[in-house]
Amino acid sequence: MFEYHSTIKMHETDAGGVLFFANQFKLVHDAYEAFLESKGITIKDLLVNTAFHLPIVHAETDFKAPLRVGDRVVVRLKMKKTGTTSFTLAHEIYKDGAQLTGAGETVHVCIDKNTGAKIHLPKELLETICPGFS
């Protein structure tokens, strides 16, 4: 499991001062990028220096409780499933590390950068990212 810590900012909230629903995905994606960086992989490296891309082809998140400006959050990522061409990350968002406020998953598919066709996940990538999850 990987943990990402953040604080809810004003620009992430709606007119009622509550985290705008789509920004749950922003938090999850920030956590995903931080996880990759912890493994020595930057999004820029993936986009520029590899022959593949890892687009998200499915995303879902459930609202469990509101988050407001200044709330400290922990996003916990866990590898839910790996296949030959894709992997699924489960996420949970906690206020103050304790109260569950959101949960869901994202599915990332490996595609050839030039053709857009699905390809097998590179073995090196799986060896790098999978040990970081339990």
C-alpha atoms as a printed R data frame, in Angstrom:
    type eleno elety resid chain resno       x      y       z
1   ATOM     1    CA   MET     A     1   0.000  0.000   0.000
2   ATOM     2    CA   PHE     A     2   1.169  3.510  -0.828
3   ATOM     3    CA   GLU     A     3   0.079  6.614   1.088
4   ATOM     4    CA   TYR     A     4  -0.088 10.151  -0.257
5   ATOM     5    CA   HIS     A     5  -0.711 13.093   2.057
6   ATOM     6    CA   SER     A     6  -2.310 16.374   1.043
7   ATOM     7    CA   THR     A     7  -4.417 19.246   2.313
8   ATOM     8    CA   ILE     A     8  -7.646 20.355   0.627
9   ATOM     9    CA   LYS     A     9  -7.151 23.745  -1.014
10  ATOM    10    CA   MET     A    10  -9.780 26.406  -1.631
11  ATOM    11    CA   HIS     A    11  -9.596 26.059  -5.420
12  ATOM    12    CA   GLU     A    12 -10.511 22.370  -5.050
13  ATOM    13    CA   THR     A    13 -13.878 23.139  -3.450
14  ATOM    14    CA   ASP     A    14 -17.278 24.123  -4.781
15  ATOM    15    CA   ALA     A    15 -19.367 27.154  -3.847
16  ATOM    16    CA   GLY     A    16 -20.418 25.371  -0.652
17  ATOM    17    CA   GLY     A    17 -16.805 24.959   0.465
18  ATOM    18    CA   VAL     A    18 -16.870 21.189  -0.040
19  ATOM    19    CA   LEU     A    19 -14.386 19.308  -2.218
20  ATOM    20    CA   PHE     A    20 -15.771 19.422  -5.776
21  ATOM    21    CA   PHE     A    21 -16.686 15.839  -6.712
22  ATOM    22    CA   ALA     A    22 -14.342 15.617  -9.709
23  ATOM    23    CA   ASN     A    23 -11.431 16.643  -7.515
24  ATOM    24    CA   GLN     A    24 -11.553 13.250  -5.823
25  ATOM    25    CA   PHE     A    25 -10.019 12.036  -9.097
26  ATOM    26    CA   LYS     A    26  -7.430 14.818  -8.933
27  ATOM    27    CA   LEU     A    27  -6.375 13.649  -5.474
28  ATOM    28    CA   VAL     A    28  -6.164 10.049  -6.667
29  ATOM    29    CA   HIS     A    29  -4.124 11.003  -9.725
30  ATOM    30    CA   ASP     A    30  -1.764 13.128  -7.611
31  ATOM    31    CA   ALA     A    31  -1.272 10.056  -5.396
32  ATOM    32    CA   TYR     A    32  -0.612  7.875  -8.474
33  ATOM    33    CA   GLU     A    33   2.022 10.308  -9.764
34  ATOM    34    CA   ALA     A    34   3.644 10.494  -6.310
35  ATOM    35    CA   PHE     A    35   3.741  6.698  -6.144
36  ATOM    36    CA   LEU     A    36   5.417  6.451  -9.549
37  ATOM    37    CA   GLU     A    37   7.924  9.135  -8.553
38  ATOM    38    CA   SER     A    38   8.716  7.194  -5.364
39  ATOM    39    CA   LYS     A    39   9.743  4.355  -7.699
40  ATOM    40    CA   GLY     A    40  11.896  6.620  -9.874
41  ATOM    41    CA   ILE     A    41   9.316  6.989 -12.654
42  ATOM    42    CA   THR     A    42   8.002 10.406 -13.635
43  ATOM    43    CA   ILE     A    43   4.994 11.033 -15.830
44  ATOM    44    CA   LYS     A    44   7.306 12.968 -18.145
45  ATOM    45    CA   ASP     A    45   9.553  9.895 -18.457
46  ATOM    46    CA   LEU     A    46   6.542  7.736 -19.272
47  ATOM    47    CA   LEU     A    47   5.304 10.171 -21.903
48  ATOM    48    CA   VAL     A    48   8.658 10.940 -23.509
49  ATOM    49    CA   ASN     A    49  11.056  8.051 -22.884
50  ATOM    50    CA   THR     A    50   8.957  4.914 -23.328
51  ATOM    51    CA   ALA     A    51   7.324  3.184 -26.266
52  ATOM    52    CA   PHE     A    52   4.035  2.903 -24.370
53  ATOM    53    CA   HIS     A    53   1.409  4.963 -22.580
54  ATOM    54    CA   LEU     A    54  -0.810  3.996 -19.636
55  ATOM    55    CA   PRO     A    55  -4.137  5.777 -20.146
56  ATOM    56    CA   ILE     A    56  -6.916  5.376 -17.620
57  ATOM    57    CA   VAL     A    57  -9.791  3.636 -19.384
58  ATOM    58    CA   HIS     A    58 -12.119  3.308 -16.418
59  ATOM    59    CA   ALA     A    59 -12.428  5.370 -13.246
60  ATOM    60    CA   GLU     A    60 -14.907  5.341 -10.421
61  ATOM    61    CA   THR     A    61 -15.021  6.900  -6.998
62  ATOM    62    CA   ASP     A    62 -17.722  6.984  -4.367
63  ATOM    63    CA   PHE     A    63 -18.426  9.929  -2.092
64  ATOM    64    CA   LYS     A    64 -18.559  8.812   1.551
65  ATOM    65    CA   ALA     A    65 -18.220 12.077   3.518
66  ATOM    66    CA   PRO     A    66 -17.416 15.715   2.735
67  ATOM    67    CA   LEU     A    67 -13.952 17.255   2.708
68  ATOM    68    CA   ARG     A    68 -13.500 20.970   3.298
69  ATOM    69    CA   VAL     A    69 -10.768 23.577   2.881
70  ATOM    70    CA   GLY     A    70  -7.860 22.808   5.204
71  ATOM    71    CA   ASP     A    71  -8.792 19.176   5.813
72  ATOM    72    CA   ARG     A    72  -5.766 16.940   5.832
73  ATOM    73    CA   VAL     A    73  -6.192 13.828   3.749
74  ATOM    74    CA   VAL     A    74  -4.424 10.562   3.120
75  ATOM    75    CA   VAL     A    75  -4.962  8.757  -0.172
76  ATOM    76    CA   ARG     A    76  -4.158  5.057   0.065
77  ATOM    77    CA   LEU     A    77  -3.434  3.218  -3.184
78  ATOM    78    CA   LYS     A    78  -3.384 -0.537  -3.512
79  ATOM    79    CA   MET     A    79  -2.825 -2.747  -6.525
80  ATOM    80    CA   LYS     A    80  -6.124 -4.548  -6.929
81  ATOM    81    CA   LYS     A    81  -5.395 -6.550 -10.067
82  ATOM    82    CA   THR     A    82  -2.788 -6.987 -12.770
83  ATOM    83    CA   GLY     A    83  -3.434 -8.509 -16.153
84  ATOM    84    CA   THR     A    84  -1.380 -8.910 -19.283
85  ATOM    85    CA   THR     A    85  -2.270 -5.482 -20.694
86  ATOM    86    CA   SER     A    86  -3.714 -3.590 -17.726
87  ATOM    87    CA   PHE     A    87  -3.677 -3.018 -14.006
88  ATOM    88    CA   THR     A    88  -6.314 -1.807 -11.571
89  ATOM    89    CA   LEU     A    89  -5.553  0.477  -8.635
90  ATOM    90    CA   ALA     A    90  -7.947  0.724  -5.715
91  ATOM    91    CA   HIS     A    91  -8.015  3.964  -3.753
92  ATOM    92    CA   GLU     A    92  -9.364  5.144  -0.449
93  ATOM    93    CA   ILE     A    93  -9.370  8.753   0.735
94  ATOM    94    CA   TYR     A    94  -9.280  9.446   4.462
95  ATOM    95    CA   LYS     A    95  -9.786 12.687   6.370
96  ATOM    96    CA   ASP     A    96  -7.129 13.031   9.076
97  ATOM    97    CA   GLY     A    97  -6.018  9.505   8.174
98  ATOM    98    CA   ALA     A    98  -9.061  8.024   9.905
99  ATOM    99    CA   GLN     A    99 -12.478  8.889   8.388
100 ATOM   100    CA   LEU     A   100 -13.152  7.290   5.008
101 ATOM   101    CA   THR     A   101 -14.410 10.028   2.667
102 ATOM   102    CA   GLY     A   102 -14.068  8.382  -0.758
103 ATOM   103    CA   ALA     A   103 -13.207  5.065  -2.397
104 ATOM   104    CA   GLY     A   104 -12.968  3.622  -5.878
105 ATOM   105    CA   GLU     A   105 -10.611  2.397  -8.566
106 ATOM   106    CA   THR     A   106  -8.874  3.236 -11.813
107 ATOM   107    CA   VAL     A   107  -7.996  0.865 -14.651
108 ATOM   108    CA   HIS     A   108  -4.803  1.646 -16.593
109 ATOM   109    CA   VAL     A   109  -4.225 -0.023 -19.976
110 ATOM   110    CA   CYS     A   110  -0.854 -0.300 -21.671
111 ATOM   111    CA   ILE     A   111  -0.914  0.881 -25.283
112 ATOM   112    CA   ASP     A   112   1.692  1.308 -27.986
113 ATOM   113    CA   LYS     A   113   2.595  5.001 -28.108
114 ATOM   114    CA   ASN     A   114   2.555  5.119 -31.915
115 ATOM   115    CA   THR     A   115  -0.388  2.895 -32.846
116 ATOM   116    CA   GLY     A   116  -2.630  3.132 -29.794
117 ATOM   117    CA   ALA     A   117  -3.006 -0.659 -29.816
118 ATOM   118    CA   LYS     A   118  -3.097 -2.572 -26.537
119 ATOM   119    CA   ILE     A   119   0.208 -4.239 -25.696
120 ATOM   120    CA   HIS     A   120   1.519 -6.337 -22.832
121 ATOM   121    CA   LEU     A   121   2.614 -4.474 -19.745
122 ATOM   122    CA   PRO     A   122   6.415 -4.280 -19.779
123 ATOM   123    CA   LYS     A   123   7.925 -6.741 -17.304
124 ATOM   124    CA   GLU     A   124  10.270 -4.047 -15.979
125 ATOM   125    CA   LEU     A   125   7.335 -1.769 -15.197
126 ATOM   126    CA   LEU     A   126   5.484 -4.483 -13.288
127 ATOM   127    CA   GLU     A   127   8.631 -5.392 -11.353
128 ATOM   128    CA   THR     A   128   9.000 -1.735 -10.399
129 ATOM   129    CA   ILE     A   129   5.428 -0.873  -9.413
130 ATOM   130    CA   CYS     A   130   3.981 -4.105  -8.030
131 ATOM   131    CA   PRO     A   131   6.368 -4.581  -5.070
132 ATOM   132    CA   GLY     A   132   5.169 -1.204  -3.747
133 ATOM   133    CA   PHE     A   133   1.707 -2.573  -3.081
134 ATOM   134    CA   SER     A   134   0.462 -5.193  -0.676
